[in-house]
Every structure is written in C-alpha cells, then in structure tokens.
C-alpha cells in the first residue's frame, strides 16, 4: 500500500512506549519522521527495526541524530534547550507534515513549545499525556505556566484516564480530547493474548513475584523491597524477579538475597527486551509496582495481559479501569505496611488472583495493538478529517 499520512513524532527514542506507538503507525502505513526529545545513548531496538524498514511505512531519523544525539543533547542542557528547539523549528519551517504528535509533555511538549515561541505556520498538533505529566507537575510552580502554554499549542489530547481530561481543562485546555486509551501503545495482538490464555498456568499455581525496580523520578521500588523483606518467611519458596534496576537497587538485592535467604534476582534497566519482561510476568503470581504518581502504568497493562495479579499505587488512575480489591490492590506507596499486607493477601488468597485473572483477561483486550490502532487512527482523523488512511 502507499502511505497517505505524514506525521512528525517528537519523542524519547529510547522508550518502549515510543517504540510501540511508532510500530502501530507503521502497521497503518503512516510515514513517520522521528525527532528526539531527549539526549539518548541508544535507540530502542524496535525503533531500530523501523529505521531499517523500506517502503511506504517508513520511519526516518537523521543520521546526525543517531550518532551525536547524546553529546549534542548534553551541550544543549547548558544552553537551556536552545539548540534542539532551533533544530526543530528549522525542520518545521522546511518540511510539511499532516500532523505533529508529541509523545509526553515535559520533554517533547516543552521542546515543541520552545520551537514555536517564534511564528510558525499553523499546525495540527496532538499531545499524548504519559503517566504523571499533569497530575504530578501541575503542583510545581516552575512547570505550571509551561504546561498551560504547551496545552495552548495543541489541538488534540490523548489521555489514559478521565482524570487527565479534567486536569487539562482546569489548566485551560479547550481542544479535543481522546477517549481514555493505552497512550503507550498496544501490548500485543488479540490472537497472542488468546493463545497465551489457553496455555497459561493459573496465577495460583505460579511461584514467582515480579517487581518493578525503578527508583528514579517517582519510582518507589525501595518500598517494594521493604514489603518483600516483611514477607520474607512467606516468600521462601518463590522466585522474585526485579527488573529495571539501577546500581543501588542491584546492590541492595544482593544484600537481601544473602541476609534473608530469598531467591531474588535483579535485571538492570534496559537489560531485558519487552518480550523478556512479559515472559517474567507470565511466570508470576503477583506483580508489585509502586510509584508516587502515575496514569495507566505499563506494569498494570502487562499484569492484566499475562495474568499476574497487580499491586499498584493509589496515585495512579487504575481505579478508572479496574475494580480495586478484585482486579487490583491499590496501596499507598510510602506506607510499607500497606504494601506488605497487600503482597501477603495476594500470595495467600488463590481465589483472589484466579478470579482477577479472568476479569483482567477481558480488560487486557482493550490494551491490544488492534484496539489502540483503531483508537489512534480515529483520533487522527478527528484532528484532520481530510486524511485518508489505508491499512496494510
């Protein structure tokens, strides 16, 4: 087929969420120009595949960006993003796009805002709200004005939950808003989900725990480790996998392994592919992922997809998607006792995890690539009704 839409995507090139979204666009035959919103040492493997793709569904990225993005980006931090915003402004002046899509606010959104500070032709612009973009940063005075100005530059807001629509309206946004959807792209195909359902072990039969080990920004993996320590006696027969770990977490886990005689393993950040992370989830009875703030967490989507029982944080908007107490346990991420109690309940209550597995299987279909592709394309056509989109 031939591509009928040309979109500039401004995003983090090392992000699995960017990779999923770009892959969806490829599947729809959209021609994508990818502009990095952050300094990066690597390009996500799935995006690398897209960069090698020939034909109409082509993702293009300047060779300059691939080899010099990190030193250039670090230099740009010194001059307050003036270099990168200048490059983006020149690209927008030189090239024509049907639509500009900003994936995430604080990097892509602010970069776009800086680039259009001087006059540019009117553009169709969409912004995807990721996780804590609005709920966390709206209370920081240094971000409030920039968030408002960024929202004033866009026409369409992709949201993960209605909470973010209300927040955006409170911040002055008057444009179109998508239906709540998986703003980080689909987890996989419905056929893959159905095939896994047939062969998967019931969660109550699984003897593993999977833990998100992220501690940067709002990540609360330290609380997760403390909850595990409180349940050390209960978890002696379990394998514990902690993924996306920094150096401090990996050292801490070595200490815990020997002190508490736990079968616990760590995987450094980006060490595992997304398929390998999903494989860990498929082995797990429980997924434990805590953060101070979030939207629709990737860990929750992955748990729903694979049958692991999710323990998540009250600062997310999961309550709009699933029933707390039946499909998920929501805890205060700074209350170690609360997290430890939830973990114990999930380990000791087989009926709870098995019933949640059945309920979350139906929910997981909403996170499939087929569902999110249709939602994505419908929203793009709302923004620009003249667009013609032909599926591969």
NORMO-V219325 format. One record per run of one state. SS is the DSSP state (h for helix, s for strand, l for the rest). FROM is the first residue (numbers start at 1). TO is the last residue. If there is no record, write none. Layout:
# NORMO-V219325
ss=SS from=FROM to=TO
ss=SS from=FROM to=TO
This chain:
# NORMO-V219325
ss=l from=1 to=5
ss=s from=6 to=11
ss=l from=12 to=15
ss=h from=16 to=27
ss=l from=28 to=30
ss=s from=31 to=36
ss=l from=37 to=44
ss=h from=45 to=51
ss=l from=52 to=58
ss=s from=59 to=60
ss=l from=61 to=62
ss=h from=63 to=78
ss=l from=79 to=81
ss=h from=82 to=94
ss=l from=95 to=98
ss=s from=99 to=103
ss=l from=104 to=104
ss=h from=105 to=115
ss=l from=116 to=124
ss=s from=125 to=128
ss=l from=129 to=136
ss=h from=137 to=139
ss=l from=140 to=140
ss=h from=141 to=152
ss=l from=153 to=155
ss=s from=156 to=158
ss=l from=159 to=161
ss=h from=162 to=170
ss=l from=171 to=175
ss=s from=176 to=177
ss=l from=178 to=189
ss=h from=190 to=199
ss=l from=200 to=202
ss=h from=203 to=205
ss=l from=206 to=207
ss=s from=208 to=212
ss=l from=213 to=218
ss=s from=219 to=219
ss=l from=220 to=220
ss=h from=221 to=230
ss=l from=231 to=238
ss=s from=239 to=245
ss=l from=246 to=246
ss=h from=247 to=260
ss=l from=261 to=262
ss=s from=263 to=268
ss=l from=269 to=273
ss=h from=274 to=283
ss=l from=284 to=285
ss=s from=286 to=288
ss=l from=289 to=290
ss=s from=291 to=291
ss=l from=292 to=297
ss=h from=298 to=306
ss=l from=307 to=308
ss=s from=309 to=313
ss=l from=314 to=317
ss=h from=318 to=320
ss=l from=321 to=323
ss=s from=324 to=324
ss=l from=325 to=327
ss=s from=328 to=331
ss=l from=332 to=335
ss=h from=336 to=348
ss=l from=349 to=349
ss=h from=350 to=367
ss=l from=368 to=368
ss=h from=369 to=383
ss=l from=384 to=392
